Amino acid sequence: MMTVRIGTVWDSTQQVLAGRTGMLAPIAAIGFVLPALVQVLLLPREPGISVGVAGVVMTFVSLVLGIWAQLAIMAVATHPSTTTADASRAGLRRLLAVLGVAIAMGIVFAIVVLVPILVLGASGYDFAAAMAANGDPSKLPPMTSGSALFLIVYGLVVGVASLWLVARLMLVYAVVLNERRELGAIRRSIALTRGMTWRLIGVFALFLIVLTVATSAAQGITGAVLRLMLGPDGAPVAVTVATLVAAVVSAGFMTLAYVFVARLYVAATGEEARLAGDGSPSL
């Protein structure tokens, strides 16, 4: 049984953030803030306007930059001797491997989402009428009692399984980065997080709540203040600046999250080595 203490991991996370902020900030700015800035400045914000090919390309580039930043941040937080250049190269080297793992997990997720759609289709559900309802519950077509019961049970099972997976797959990217694994990183992450499921679910839930509240507050307060200062004509500027402020706040929290994941990986592998009795030091 693992004896990794979340409090110890958090203390280690704070030490890394305090000592290596100068290295982490540029990575977070490039991987998390820059894509948000480009999207705010170049993509249309009005609903119903197509973003076109440029929008799709920009979304893909943002995804790649985000994954690179995740890997680089974890590289900085995993090994004390890692430089910014080392971290950047490590992120680039393992980028395709992480994309492959992410695509594989995305395919599984798509299948999970497709199952209830197939069940509803088999039961004769009117999807055309559902789309025409435009989200209005009172206009949605009825479904059979059997389909409704299946969706309830299926949703509960998927919800519980998702919480379990969030905790047990938390170290997948860290394993891909440090152990040169691809799909095998999934099994490895599950093994490393054994005995920590409920604690990691709690950490994830707390992080999600704090992130949501902080980013929403930052965006809402900034937008409100700027609207008061600039007046009605300055609304577009207020929205743009508020969105960027929220992106900066979000980038800070994402950096904290990936430093935490890296330190959790170090703690888990160090504890594994100790239990194995080989005397291997932590990374």
C-alpha positions as CSV (number, residue, x, y, z in Angstrom):
1,M,0.0,0.0,0.0
2,M,1.3,3.4,-1.0
3,T,2.0,5.8,1.9
4,V,2.3,8.9,-0.3
5,R,1.0,11.9,1.7
6,I,-0.9,14.5,-0.2
7,G,0.3,17.2,2.3
8,T,3.9,16.3,1.6
9,V,3.3,16.5,-2.1
10,W,1.6,19.9,-1.7
11,D,4.6,21.2,0.4
12,S,6.9,20.0,-2.3
13,T,4.7,21.8,-4.9
14,Q,5.0,25.0,-3.1
15,Q,8.7,24.7,-2.9
16,V,9.0,24.3,-6.6
17,L,6.7,27.2,-7.3
18,A,8.6,29.4,-5.0
19,G,12.0,28.5,-6.3
20,R,11.3,28.1,-10.1
21,T,8.6,30.6,-10.9
22,G,11.0,32.4,-13.2
23,M,11.3,29.2,-15.3
24,L,7.7,28.2,-15.2
25,A,6.1,31.6,-16.0
26,P,7.4,31.9,-19.6
27,I,6.3,28.3,-20.3
28,A,2.8,29.0,-19.0
29,A,2.6,32.2,-20.9
30,I,3.5,30.5,-24.2
31,G,1.4,27.4,-23.7
32,F,-1.7,28.7,-21.9
33,V,-1.9,32.5,-22.3
34,L,-0.7,33.1,-25.8
35,P,-3.3,30.8,-27.4
36,A,-6.0,32.6,-25.5
37,L,-4.7,35.9,-26.6
38,V,-4.6,34.9,-30.3
39,Q,-8.1,33.5,-30.2
40,V,-9.5,36.6,-28.5
41,L,-7.8,38.9,-31.0
42,L,-8.4,36.9,-34.2
43,L,-11.5,34.8,-33.8
44,P,-15.0,36.2,-34.0
45,R,-16.9,36.2,-30.7
46,E,-20.4,36.6,-32.0
47,P,-22.5,33.4,-31.9
48,G,-23.4,31.8,-35.1
49,I,-20.3,33.0,-37.0
50,S,-18.2,30.2,-38.4
51,V,-14.5,30.3,-37.5
52,G,-13.5,28.5,-40.7
53,V,-10.3,26.7,-41.4
54,A,-8.2,29.3,-39.6
55,G,-10.1,28.6,-36.5
56,V,-9.6,24.9,-36.7
57,V,-5.9,25.3,-37.3
58,M,-5.7,27.8,-34.4
59,T,-7.5,25.3,-32.1
60,F,-5.1,22.6,-33.0
61,V,-2.0,24.8,-32.5
62,S,-3.5,25.8,-29.1
63,L,-3.9,22.2,-28.2
64,V,-0.3,21.4,-29.2
65,L,1.1,24.4,-27.3
66,G,-0.9,23.4,-24.2
67,I,0.4,19.8,-24.2
68,W,3.9,21.1,-24.7
69,A,3.5,23.5,-21.8
70,Q,2.2,20.7,-19.6
71,L,5.1,18.4,-20.3
72,A,7.7,21.2,-20.0
73,I,6.2,22.3,-16.6
74,M,6.3,18.8,-15.3
75,A,9.9,18.4,-16.6
76,V,10.9,21.5,-14.6
77,A,9.1,20.3,-11.5
78,T,10.4,16.7,-11.7
79,H,14.1,17.1,-11.9
80,P,15.9,19.9,-9.9
81,S,18.7,20.2,-12.4
82,T,16.4,20.7,-15.4
83,T,16.9,24.0,-17.2
84,T,14.2,25.8,-19.3
85,A,15.9,24.6,-22.5
86,D,15.9,21.0,-21.2
87,A,12.3,21.2,-20.3
88,S,11.3,22.6,-23.7
89,R,13.2,19.9,-25.5
90,A,11.7,17.2,-23.3
91,G,8.2,18.5,-24.0
92,L,8.9,18.5,-27.8
93,R,10.4,15.0,-27.7
94,R,7.4,13.4,-25.9
95,L,4.7,15.6,-27.7
96,L,3.7,13.0,-30.3
97,A,3.6,10.2,-27.7
98,V,1.3,12.2,-25.5
99,L,-0.9,13.1,-28.5
100,G,-1.1,9.4,-29.3
101,V,-2.2,8.6,-25.8
102,A,-4.7,11.5,-25.7
103,I,-6.2,10.4,-29.1
104,A,-6.6,6.8,-27.8
105,M,-8.3,8.0,-24.6
106,G,-10.4,10.3,-26.7
107,I,-11.6,7.4,-28.9
108,V,-12.7,5.5,-25.8
109,F,-14.5,8.6,-24.5
110,A,-16.3,9.0,-27.9
111,I,-17.4,5.4,-27.7
112,V,-18.8,6.0,-24.2
113,V,-20.7,9.0,-25.5
114,L,-22.0,7.1,-28.5
115,V,-23.6,4.3,-26.6
116,P,-26.6,6.2,-25.2
117,I,-27.1,7.8,-28.7
118,L,-27.3,4.3,-30.2
119,V,-29.7,3.1,-27.5
120,L,-31.9,6.1,-28.1
121,G,-31.7,5.6,-31.9
122,A,-32.7,1.9,-31.5
123,S,-35.7,2.9,-29.4
124,G,-37.0,5.2,-32.2
125,Y,-36.2,8.5,-30.5
126,D,-36.9,11.6,-32.7
127,F,-33.5,13.3,-32.9
128,A,-34.7,15.8,-35.4
129,A,-37.4,17.1,-33.0
130,A,-34.8,17.2,-30.2
131,M,-32.5,19.4,-32.3
132,A,-35.5,21.6,-33.2
133,A,-36.3,22.1,-29.5
134,N,-33.1,24.1,-29.2
135,G,-32.5,23.1,-25.6
136,D,-36.0,23.8,-24.4
137,P,-36.9,20.9,-22.1
138,S,-40.6,21.4,-22.6
139,K,-40.2,20.8,-26.4
140,L,-38.1,17.7,-26.2
141,P,-39.8,14.6,-27.6
142,P,-40.6,11.8,-25.1
143,M,-38.4,8.7,-24.8
144,T,-39.4,5.2,-23.8
145,S,-39.3,4.3,-20.2
146,G,-36.7,1.6,-20.9
147,S,-34.5,4.2,-22.6
148,A,-34.9,6.7,-19.8
149,L,-34.0,4.0,-17.1
150,F,-30.9,3.0,-19.1
151,L,-29.8,6.6,-19.5
152,I,-30.1,7.2,-15.7
153,V,-28.2,4.0,-14.8
154,Y,-25.6,4.5,-17.5
155,G,-25.1,8.1,-16.5
156,L,-24.5,7.1,-12.8
157,V,-22.1,4.4,-13.8
158,V,-20.1,6.7,-16.1
159,G,-20.1,9.4,-13.5
160,V,-18.6,7.2,-10.8
161,A,-16.1,5.6,-13.3
162,S,-15.1,9.1,-14.5
163,L,-14.2,10.1,-10.9
164,W,-12.1,7.0,-10.5
165,L,-10.4,7.5,-13.9
166,V,-9.6,11.2,-13.0
167,A,-7.7,10.0,-10.0
168,R,-6.0,6.9,-11.4
169,L,-5.0,8.4,-14.7
170,M,-3.6,11.6,-13.1
171,L,0.0,10.5,-13.7
172,V,-0.3,9.4,-17.4
173,Y,1.4,12.3,-18.9
174,A,4.1,12.3,-16.2
175,V,4.8,8.7,-17.0
176,V,4.9,9.3,-20.8
177,L,7.4,12.1,-20.1
178,N,9.7,10.4,-17.7
179,E,9.5,6.7,-18.6
180,R,9.3,6.7,-22.4
181,R,6.0,4.8,-22.4
182,E,3.1,5.3,-24.6
183,L,-0.2,3.4,-24.0
184,G,1.6,1.5,-21.3
185,A,1.5,4.7,-19.3
186,I,-2.2,4.2,-18.6
187,R,-1.5,0.9,-16.7
188,R,1.5,2.4,-15.0
189,S,-0.4,5.4,-13.8
190,I,-3.1,3.2,-12.3
191,A,-0.4,1.2,-10.5
192,L,1.3,4.3,-9.1
193,T,-1.9,5.8,-7.8
194,R,-3.1,2.7,-6.0
195,G,-4.3,3.5,-2.5
196,M,-4.7,7.2,-3.3
197,T,-8.0,7.2,-5.2
198,W,-10.3,9.0,-2.8
199,R,-7.6,11.6,-1.8
200,L,-6.9,12.4,-5.4
201,I,-10.6,12.7,-6.2
202,G,-10.8,15.2,-3.3
203,V,-7.8,17.2,-4.6
204,F,-9.3,17.3,-8.1
205,A,-12.7,18.4,-6.9
206,L,-11.2,21.1,-4.7
207,F,-9.0,22.3,-7.5
208,L,-11.9,22.4,-10.0
209,I,-14.0,24.5,-7.6
210,V,-11.2,27.0,-6.8
211,L,-10.3,27.3,-10.5
212,T,-13.9,27.9,-11.5
213,V,-14.5,30.5,-8.8
214,A,-11.2,32.3,-9.3
215,T,-11.4,32.6,-13.1
216,S,-15.1,33.6,-13.0
217,A,-14.4,36.2,-10.4
218,A,-11.4,37.6,-12.2
219,Q,-13.3,37.8,-15.5
220,G,-16.5,39.2,-14.0
221,I,-14.8,41.8,-11.8
222,T,-12.4,43.0,-14.5
223,G,-15.2,43.2,-17.0
224,A,-17.5,45.1,-14.7
225,V,-14.8,47.6,-13.6
226,L,-13.8,48.3,-17.2
227,R,-17.4,48.8,-18.4
228,L,-17.8,51.4,-15.7
229,M,-14.6,53.1,-16.7
230,L,-15.0,52.9,-20.4
231,G,-18.8,53.2,-20.8
232,P,-21.0,51.3,-23.3
233,D,-18.7,52.1,-26.2
234,G,-15.8,50.3,-24.4
235,A,-17.7,47.0,-24.0
236,P,-15.6,45.1,-26.6
237,V,-12.4,46.2,-25.0
238,A,-13.8,45.3,-21.5
239,V,-14.7,41.8,-22.8
240,T,-11.3,41.3,-24.4
241,V,-9.3,42.4,-21.4
242,A,-11.5,40.5,-19.0
243,T,-11.0,37.3,-21.0
244,L,-7.3,37.7,-21.0
245,V,-7.2,38.3,-17.2
246,A,-9.2,35.1,-16.8
247,A,-6.7,33.3,-19.1
248,V,-3.8,34.5,-17.0
249,V,-5.5,33.4,-13.7
250,S,-6.3,30.0,-15.3
251,A,-2.7,29.7,-16.5
252,G,-1.5,30.2,-13.0
253,F,-3.8,27.5,-11.6
254,M,-2.9,25.1,-14.5
255,T,0.8,25.6,-13.7
256,L,0.2,24.8,-10.1
257,A,-1.8,21.7,-11.1
258,Y,1.0,20.3,-13.3
259,V,3.7,21.0,-10.8
260,F,1.6,19.1,-8.3
261,V,1.2,16.2,-10.7
262,A,5.0,16.1,-11.3
263,R,5.7,16.1,-7.5
264,L,3.1,13.4,-7.0
265,Y,4.9,11.3,-9.6
266,V,8.2,11.8,-7.9
267,A,6.6,10.9,-4.5
268,A,4.9,7.8,-5.9
269,T,7.9,6.5,-7.7
270,G,10.1,7.2,-4.8
271,E,7.7,5.3,-2.4
272,E,7.6,2.5,-4.9
273,A,11.4,2.2,-4.9
274,R,11.4,2.3,-1.1
275,L,8.8,-0.5,-0.9
276,A,10.8,-2.6,-3.4
277,G,13.8,-2.2,-1.1
278,D,16.3,-1.2,-3.8
279,G,17.3,2.1,-2.2
280,S,16.7,4.1,-5.4
281,P,16.5,7.8,-4.7
282,S,13.6,10.0,-5.8
283,L,13.8,11.7,-9.1
